[in-house]
């Protein structure tokens, strides 16, 4: 799939929002990709995650044992991508602010791929990589539906993105006046 095709899926679901948004990273943006509006449509989610699974398969050498998603946003795309890879899907959750595999165990040396929904700074993936490596996992790569950083986010492992869509993101002290004039909303899930 091309970036344009991915964005068309998001547009068709009403998932490309315009306004003043506080991203999960704390940065501010005039555009928010509300992936939940895509994920409520299984057929749209399947199209995206099947294409992502194909890119993962082409990018990773050897078998994958597990697909791991960071909760909350990564659970659905991790599950659907794992379905197309034919491997189990598991997820990490925050426990006292730190990602952990609370409900699952993996064997040392397990070959895992992390699947996230949208990447802006890559923090959730970096924290997931750290959590899994502490358990002795071999983190092969991470994948995402959309990389908002257009390849600039450092996640600690190779990042395979279905689409790169650079959207402006500003620190609080550098918000343009036209954006600052709009009330900010925080639609992300970092605090969950």
Backbone as JSON, one array per atom type, in Angstrom:
{
  "sequence": "XXXXXXXXXXXXXXXXXXXXXXXXXXXXXXXXXXXXXXXXXXXXXXXXXXXXXXXXXXXXXXXXXXXXXXXXXXXXXXXXXXXXXXXXXXXXXXXXXXXXXXXXXXXXXXXXXXXXXXXXXXXXXXXXXXXXXXXXXXXXXXXXXXXXXXXXXXXXXXXXXXXXXXXXXXXXXXXXXXXXXXXXXXXXXXXX",
  "N": [[0.84, -1.19, 0.0], [0.42, 2.25, -0.67], [1.39, 5.41, 0.82], [-0.59, 7.29, 0.29], [-2.82, 5.61, -0.19], [-3.14, 4.47, 2.35], [-3.76, 6.77, 3.85], [-6.16, 7.41, 2.6], [-7.79, 5.34, 3.54], [-7.89, 6.07, 6.25], [-9.09, 8.61, 5.97], [-11.57, 7.81, 4.88], [-12.74, 6.7, 7.07], [-13.22, 8.83, 8.66], [-11.1, 9.6, 10.23], [-9.05, 11.45, 10.17], [-8.37, 14.2, 11.79], [-8.79, 17.72, 12.32], [-7.54, 20.53, 14.09], [-6.54, 21.58, 17.32], [-4.36, 19.69, 18.92], [-3.22, 17.77, 21.68], [-0.69, 15.65, 21.64], [0.1, 12.19, 22.41], [2.77, 12.19, 23.03], [3.08, 14.65, 24.17], [3.64, 16.74, 22.56], [2.28, 19.31, 20.37], [-0.2, 19.49, 17.8], [-1.71, 20.34, 14.63], [-3.1, 18.36, 13.39], [-4.7, 15.29, 13.96], [-4.57, 11.82, 14.05], [-7.07, 9.79, 14.39], [-7.06, 6.82, 15.1], [-8.8, 4.98, 16.26], [-11.22, 5.33, 15.03], [-10.77, 4.09, 12.64], [-10.2, 1.48, 13.5], [-12.65, 0.63, 14.41], [-13.86, -0.47, 12.29], [-13.73, -3.51, 11.07], [-13.07, -4.45, 8.44], [-11.57, -2.37, 7.3], [-9.43, -2.22, 9.06], [-8.36, -4.75, 8.69], [-7.42, -4.62, 6.02], [-5.33, -2.72, 6.24], [-3.63, -3.91, 8.2], [-3.02, -6.38, 7.09], [-1.49, -5.59, 4.9], [0.62, -4.41, 6.33], [1.63, -6.67, 7.65], [2.64, -8.06, 5.46], [4.74, -6.35, 4.73], [6.31, -6.55, 7.03], [6.97, -9.28, 6.97], [8.57, -9.3, 4.67], [10.69, -7.8, 5.57], [11.9, -8.88, 7.83], [14.23, -11.27, 8.83], [13.9, -14.71, 8.98], [11.83, -16.67, 11.29], [8.98, -15.35, 13.15], [8.02, -15.28, 16.49], [6.19, -14.06, 18.25], [3.85, -11.34, 18.16], [3.87, -8.2, 19.55], [2.0, -5.75, 21.14], [1.92, -2.39, 22.32], [-0.15, -1.41, 24.98], [-2.59, 1.1, 25.05], [-3.22, 1.6, 22.41], [-1.82, -0.07, 20.6], [-2.88, -2.63, 20.71], [-5.06, -3.6, 19.05], [-4.06, -3.29, 16.28], [-1.78, -4.92, 16.56], [-2.88, -7.42, 17.14], [-4.4, -7.92, 14.77], [-2.39, -7.81, 12.82], [-0.8, -9.91, 13.67], [-2.49, -12.01, 13.15], [-2.36, -12.19, 10.39], [0.28, -12.85, 10.12], [0.31, -15.26, 11.3], [0.95, -15.89, 13.96], [0.99, -15.81, 17.63], [-0.57, -13.04, 19.35], [0.33, -10.7, 21.75], [0.41, -8.39, 24.54], [1.88, -5.47, 26.07], [1.41, -3.74, 29.15], [0.94, -0.79, 31.12], [2.36, -0.71, 34.29], [2.57, 0.77, 37.22], [3.54, 2.88, 35.73], [5.35, 1.71, 33.96], [5.96, -0.29, 31.1], [4.92, -3.65, 31.0], [4.77, -7.22, 30.52], [2.06, -8.26, 31.64], [0.07, -10.23, 31.57], [1.07, -12.39, 30.22], [3.63, -14.8, 29.38], [6.87, -15.13, 27.97], [9.3, -17.1, 26.3], [12.83, -17.11, 26.91], [14.83, -15.61, 24.44], [12.83, -15.54, 22.57], [11.54, -14.62, 19.43], [10.47, -11.59, 18.52], [8.15, -9.16, 17.2], [7.27, -5.84, 17.4], [4.21, -4.16, 17.25], [2.76, -1.12, 16.54], [0.31, 1.52, 16.51], [0.31, 4.4, 15.58], [3.25, 6.27, 15.09], [5.0, 8.86, 16.6], [7.08, 10.09, 18.24], [8.23, 7.73, 18.97], [8.41, 6.76, 21.53], [6.7, 4.89, 22.96], [7.28, 2.5, 21.62], [10.06, 2.31, 22.12], [10.0, 1.99, 24.92], [8.64, -0.45, 25.03], [10.42, -2.14, 23.7], [12.54, -2.07, 25.54], [11.3, -3.29, 27.77], [10.78, -5.87, 26.77], [13.33, -6.8, 26.05], [14.47, -6.93, 28.56], [13.33, -9.23, 29.45], [14.64, -11.06, 28.01], [13.97, -11.36, 25.36], [14.28, -11.46, 21.78], [14.13, -8.8, 19.96], [13.1, -8.22, 16.88], [12.16, -6.26, 15.1], [10.12, -3.3, 14.73], [6.81, -2.34, 13.87], [4.52, -0.11, 12.27], [1.38, 1.47, 11.53], [1.23, 4.13, 10.6], [3.9, 6.35, 10.33], [4.41, 9.2, 11.78], [6.63, 10.74, 12.0], [8.03, 10.57, 9.7], [10.22, 8.83, 9.33], [12.08, 9.82, 11.13], [11.89, 9.21, 13.83], [13.48, 7.53, 16.47], [13.55, 4.27, 17.41], [14.95, 2.17, 18.48], [15.11, -0.31, 17.32], [14.89, -1.74, 13.99], [12.44, 0.07, 12.12], [9.45, -0.58, 10.57], [7.25, 0.88, 8.52], [3.91, 1.27, 7.4], [3.02, 3.54, 6.2], [4.44, 6.77, 5.72], [3.9, 9.83, 7.06], [4.4, 12.93, 7.45], [3.51, 15.11, 9.88], [3.04, 18.34, 11.18], [4.43, 18.95, 14.38], [4.65, 20.43, 17.52], [6.61, 21.7, 20.23], [5.41, 22.81, 23.42], [6.31, 25.41, 23.95], [6.72, 26.41, 21.44], [4.47, 26.7, 19.87], [2.65, 27.7, 17.04], [1.04, 30.92, 16.6], [-1.55, 30.83, 15.36], [-2.36, 28.22, 15.91], [-2.26, 28.18, 18.67], [-4.41, 29.78, 19.23], [-6.6, 28.17, 19.13], [-8.62, 26.08, 21.19], [-7.02, 23.45, 22.98], [-7.17, 19.89, 22.73], [-6.96, 16.58, 24.15], [-6.77, 13.68, 22.79], [-5.43, 11.22, 23.01], [-4.07, 8.07, 24.42], [-2.13, 7.73, 26.42], [-2.28, 8.07, 29.22], [-3.83, 6.01, 30.07]],
  "CA": [[0.0, 0.0, 0.0], [1.12, 3.53, -0.67], [0.97, 6.34, 1.87], [-1.88, 7.86, -0.13], [-3.86, 4.6, 0.03], [-3.34, 4.37, 3.8], [-4.47, 7.98, 4.26], [-7.53, 7.29, 2.1], [-8.52, 4.49, 4.49], [-8.13, 6.91, 7.42], [-10.09, 9.62, 5.58], [-12.88, 7.17, 4.69], [-13.27, 6.4, 8.4], [-13.33, 10.08, 9.41], [-10.06, 9.49, 11.25], [-8.07, 12.53, 10.06], [-9.02, 15.33, 12.46], [-8.06, 18.99, 12.27], [-7.81, 21.37, 15.26], [-5.35, 21.76, 18.16], [-4.32, 18.44, 19.66], [-2.09, 17.41, 22.53], [-0.37, 14.28, 21.29], [0.56, 11.34, 23.5], [4.14, 12.6, 23.33], [3.06, 15.97, 24.79], [3.75, 17.74, 21.49], [1.01, 19.85, 19.87], [-0.32, 19.34, 16.36], [-2.99, 20.73, 14.03], [-3.72, 17.17, 12.8], [-4.69, 14.09, 14.81], [-5.03, 10.62, 13.38], [-7.88, 9.06, 15.38], [-7.09, 5.45, 14.59], [-9.95, 4.24, 16.8], [-12.28, 5.4, 14.02], [-10.44, 3.06, 11.65], [-10.26, 0.18, 14.13], [-14.04, 0.2, 14.62], [-14.27, -1.12, 11.04], [-12.82, -4.65, 10.87], [-12.6, -4.59, 7.07], [-10.53, -1.36, 7.07], [-8.3, -2.64, 9.88], [-7.77, -5.92, 8.04], [-6.67, -4.18, 4.83], [-4.09, -2.08, 6.68], [-2.75, -4.83, 8.93], [-2.54, -7.4, 6.15], [-0.39, -4.95, 4.17], [1.74, -4.27, 7.27], [2.19, -8.02, 7.85], [3.45, -8.36, 4.26], [5.99, -5.57, 4.82], [7.09, -7.16, 8.12], [7.48, -10.55, 6.46], [9.64, -9.0, 3.71], [11.76, -7.06, 6.24], [12.47, -9.63, 8.95], [14.85, -12.53, 8.47], [13.55, -15.83, 9.85], [10.48, -16.71, 11.85], [8.53, -14.49, 14.24], [7.29, -16.08, 17.48], [5.1, -13.27, 18.82], [3.66, -9.93, 17.86], [3.59, -7.53, 20.81], [1.47, -4.4, 21.01], [1.82, -1.58, 23.54], [-1.53, -1.02, 25.3], [-3.86, 0.61, 24.55], [-3.32, 1.8, 20.97], [-1.22, -1.11, 19.77], [-3.48, -3.96, 20.87], [-5.83, -4.03, 17.87], [-3.22, -3.56, 15.12], [-0.91, -6.07, 16.84], [-3.69, -8.63, 16.98], [-4.76, -8.14, 13.37], [-1.16, -8.11, 12.08], [-0.37, -11.27, 14.06], [-3.39, -12.95, 12.46], [-1.85, -12.37, 9.04], [1.59, -13.49, 10.23], [0.09, -16.62, 11.8], [1.62, -16.07, 15.26], [0.22, -15.23, 18.73], [-0.49, -11.62, 19.69], [0.31, -10.39, 23.19], [0.61, -6.95, 24.71], [2.43, -4.93, 27.31], [0.55, -2.75, 29.81], [1.66, 0.0, 32.12], [2.23, -1.09, 35.7], [3.33, 1.8, 37.9], [4.15, 3.72, 34.71], [6.33, 0.98, 33.16], [5.38, -1.38, 30.32], [5.24, -5.02, 31.41], [3.9, -8.31, 30.07], [1.35, -8.63, 32.87], [-0.82, -11.38, 31.39], [1.7, -13.37, 29.36], [5.04, -15.13, 29.55], [7.54, -15.54, 26.75], [10.54, -17.8, 26.58], [14.04, -16.36, 26.6], [15.22, -15.75, 23.04], [11.67, -15.46, 21.68], [11.7, -13.66, 18.33], [9.25, -10.78, 18.56], [7.98, -7.93, 16.44], [6.35, -4.93, 18.09], [3.34, -3.44, 16.32], [2.15, 0.08, 17.1], [-0.62, 2.15, 15.58], [0.91, 5.61, 15.02], [4.51, 6.66, 15.73], [5.39, 10.27, 16.49], [8.45, 10.16, 18.77], [8.73, 6.36, 19.14], [8.58, 6.45, 22.96], [6.03, 3.64, 23.36], [8.04, 1.37, 21.09], [11.31, 2.21, 22.88], [9.68, 1.4, 26.23], [8.29, -1.85, 24.81], [11.69, -2.83, 23.41], [13.25, -2.2, 26.83], [10.59, -4.28, 28.58], [10.95, -7.21, 26.19], [14.75, -7.19, 26.15], [14.71, -7.29, 29.96], [12.85, -10.6, 29.59], [15.48, -11.92, 27.17], [13.41, -11.5, 24.02], [15.02, -10.97, 20.63], [13.22, -7.89, 19.27], [13.56, -8.18, 15.5], [11.76, -5.01, 14.45], [8.83, -2.74, 15.12], [6.04, -1.92, 12.73], [3.43, 0.8, 12.58], [0.54, 1.81, 10.39], [1.69, 5.43, 10.11], [5.03, 6.99, 11.0], [4.22, 10.66, 11.67], [7.93, 11.41, 11.99], [8.61, 10.37, 8.37], [11.51, 8.16, 9.44], [12.99, 10.5, 12.06], [11.79, 8.65, 15.2], [14.43, 6.47, 16.81], [12.81, 3.34, 18.27], [15.85, 1.2, 19.07], [15.14, -1.46, 16.42], [14.39, -1.28, 12.69], [11.03, 0.43, 12.09], [8.77, -0.83, 9.3], [5.99, 1.62, 8.54], [3.06, 1.12, 6.24], [2.99, 4.86, 5.58], [5.12, 7.88, 6.38], [3.06, 11.02, 6.87], [4.93, 13.93, 8.38], [2.54, 16.11, 10.31], [3.73, 19.25, 12.11], [4.27, 18.75, 15.82], [5.37, 21.52, 18.16], [6.71, 21.72, 21.68], [4.48, 23.79, 23.98], [6.87, 26.75, 23.85], [6.9, 26.8, 20.03], [3.19, 26.59, 19.16], [2.35, 28.89, 16.22], [-0.1, 31.69, 17.14], [-2.84, 30.37, 14.83], [-2.7, 26.99, 16.62], [-2.48, 28.57, 20.07], [-5.73, 30.44, 19.33], [-7.63, 27.11, 19.16], [-8.53, 25.28, 22.42], [-6.36, 22.17, 22.8], [-7.81, 18.67, 23.25], [-6.01, 15.47, 24.27], [-7.5, 12.46, 22.49], [-4.57, 10.02, 23.09], [-4.32, 7.08, 25.48], [-0.95, 7.51, 27.25], [-2.58, 8.01, 30.65], [-4.64, 4.81, 30.38]],
  "C": [[0.88, 1.24, 0.0], [0.63, 4.38, 0.51], [-0.39, 6.93, 1.53], [-3.03, 6.88, 0.11], [-4.17, 4.44, 1.51], [-4.14, 5.58, 4.29], [-5.91, 7.98, 3.75], [-8.38, 6.41, 3.0], [-8.86, 5.32, 5.73], [-9.2, 7.96, 7.12], [-11.48, 9.0, 5.47], [-13.55, 6.82, 6.01], [-13.48, 7.66, 9.23], [-12.27, 10.18, 10.49], [-8.96, 10.55, 11.14], [-8.75, 13.8, 10.57], [-8.13, 16.56, 12.39], [-8.5, 19.86, 13.44], [-6.51, 21.63, 15.99], [-5.32, 20.58, 19.12], [-3.06, 18.31, 20.48], [-1.83, 15.94, 22.26], [0.09, 13.51, 22.52], [1.95, 11.74, 23.96], [4.21, 13.92, 24.11], [3.22, 17.09, 23.77], [2.36, 18.17, 21.05], [0.99, 19.75, 18.36], [-1.67, 19.83, 15.86], [-3.74, 19.54, 13.42], [-3.6, 16.02, 13.79], [-5.26, 12.94, 14.02], [-5.74, 9.75, 14.4], [-8.1, 7.63, 14.89], [-8.24, 4.62, 15.13], [-11.11, 4.25, 15.8], [-12.02, 4.44, 12.86], [-10.68, 1.69, 12.26], [-11.69, -0.28, 14.42], [-14.62, -0.49, 13.38], [-13.32, -2.28, 10.76], [-12.27, -4.77, 9.46], [-11.5, -3.58, 6.74], [-9.26, -1.76, 7.83], [-7.59, -3.82, 9.23], [-6.92, -5.52, 6.84], [-5.32, -3.59, 5.25], [-3.12, -3.08, 7.31], [-2.24, -5.97, 8.07], [-1.36, -6.83, 5.36], [0.84, -4.77, 5.06], [2.41, -5.62, 7.51], [3.08, -8.4, 6.66], [4.77, -7.61, 4.29], [6.9, -6.13, 5.92], [7.75, -8.44, 7.61], [8.66, -10.32, 5.51], [10.86, -8.37, 4.38], [12.52, -7.86, 7.29], [13.02, -10.97, 8.45], [14.43, -13.61, 9.47], [12.18, -15.69, 10.45], [10.25, -15.66, 12.94], [7.74, -15.37, 15.2], [6.06, -15.37, 18.03], [5.05, -11.89, 18.19], [3.23, -9.3, 19.18], [3.12, -6.11, 20.54], [1.52, -3.66, 22.33], [0.37, -1.16, 23.76], [-1.59, 0.49, 25.44], [-3.85, 0.59, 23.01], [-2.79, 0.68, 20.11], [-1.9, -2.46, 19.83], [-4.2, -4.42, 19.6], [-4.93, -4.24, 16.65], [-2.25, -4.72, 15.34], [-1.67, -7.38, 16.64], [-3.94, -8.93, 15.51], [-3.52, -8.45, 12.53], [-0.68, -9.52, 12.41], [-1.22, -12.32, 13.36], [-2.86, -13.23, 11.05], [-0.44, -12.96, 9.01], [1.47, -14.93, 10.74], [0.8, -16.92, 13.11], [0.76, -15.45, 16.36], [0.47, -13.73, 18.9], [-0.57, -11.48, 21.2], [0.53, -8.89, 23.33], [1.23, -6.63, 26.05], [1.47, -3.87, 27.82], [1.39, -1.99, 30.81], [1.31, -0.51, 33.52], [3.16, -0.15, 36.45], [4.16, 2.61, 36.88], [5.13, 3.03, 33.79], [5.63, -0.14, 32.4], [5.89, -2.73, 30.81], [4.3, -5.99, 30.71], [3.19, -8.84, 31.31], [0.58, -9.93, 32.74], [-0.17, -12.55, 30.66], [3.12, -13.66, 29.81], [5.59, -15.45, 28.17], [8.85, -16.21, 27.14], [11.74, -16.92, 26.21], [14.44, -16.65, 25.16], [14.06, -15.7, 22.07], [11.89, -14.33, 20.67], [10.4, -12.87, 18.19], [9.33, -9.57, 17.64], [6.96, -7.1, 17.21], [5.51, -4.23, 17.02], [2.63, -2.33, 17.07], [1.2, 0.66, 16.06], [0.05, 3.32, 14.86], [2.19, 5.92, 15.8], [4.73, 8.15, 15.5], [6.84, 10.42, 16.98], [9.06, 8.77, 18.93], [8.85, 5.94, 20.59], [7.93, 5.13, 23.36], [6.77, 2.42, 22.84], [9.35, 1.21, 21.86], [11.07, 1.57, 24.25], [9.32, -0.07, 26.11], [9.53, -2.67, 24.52], [12.44, -3.09, 24.71], [12.62, -3.29, 27.7], [10.84, -5.7, 28.08], [12.39, -7.69, 26.28], [15.1, -7.58, 27.57], [14.26, -8.72, 30.25], [13.66, -11.59, 28.74], [14.95, -12.13, 25.77], [14.37, -10.94, 22.97], [14.04, -10.11, 19.82], [13.78, -7.65, 17.87], [13.32, -6.83, 14.83], [10.5, -4.5, 15.13], [8.13, -2.32, 13.83], [4.95, -0.97, 13.18], [2.61, 1.06, 11.32], [1.02, 3.12, 9.77], [2.82, 5.95, 10.98], [4.9, 8.48, 10.76], [5.54, 11.41, 11.63], [8.61, 11.33, 10.62], [10.04, 9.82, 8.46], [12.47, 8.77, 10.43], [12.97, 9.9, 13.47], [12.78, 7.51, 15.37], [13.73, 5.54, 17.79], [13.68, 2.24, 18.85], [15.97, -0.1, 18.3], [14.69, -0.96, 15.04], [12.88, -1.03, 12.73], [10.49, 0.23, 10.68], [7.43, -0.11, 9.37], [5.22, 1.37, 7.26], [3.0, 2.43, 5.47], [3.81, 5.83, 6.4], [4.34, 9.14, 6.03], [3.51, 12.06, 7.88], [3.9, 15.01, 8.63], [3.27, 17.03, 11.27], [3.4, 18.91, 13.56], [5.19, 19.75, 16.51], [5.48, 21.3, 19.67], [5.82, 22.87, 22.17], [5.01, 25.21, 23.83], [7.07, 27.25, 22.41], [5.62, 26.66, 19.21], [2.96, 27.85, 18.34], [1.1, 29.6, 16.74], [-1.46, 31.2, 16.63], [-3.29, 29.06, 15.48], [-3.02, 27.3, 18.08], [-3.85, 29.2, 20.28], [-6.88, 29.43, 19.39], [-7.5, 26.35, 20.48], [-7.93, 23.89, 22.13], [-7.17, 21.04, 23.41], [-6.78, 17.54, 23.23], [-6.74, 14.16, 24.05], [-6.7, 11.16, 22.66], [-4.86, 9.16, 24.31], [-3.17, 6.89, 26.43], [-1.28, 7.35, 28.73], [-3.41, 6.8, 31.03], [-3.77, 3.66, 30.81]]
}
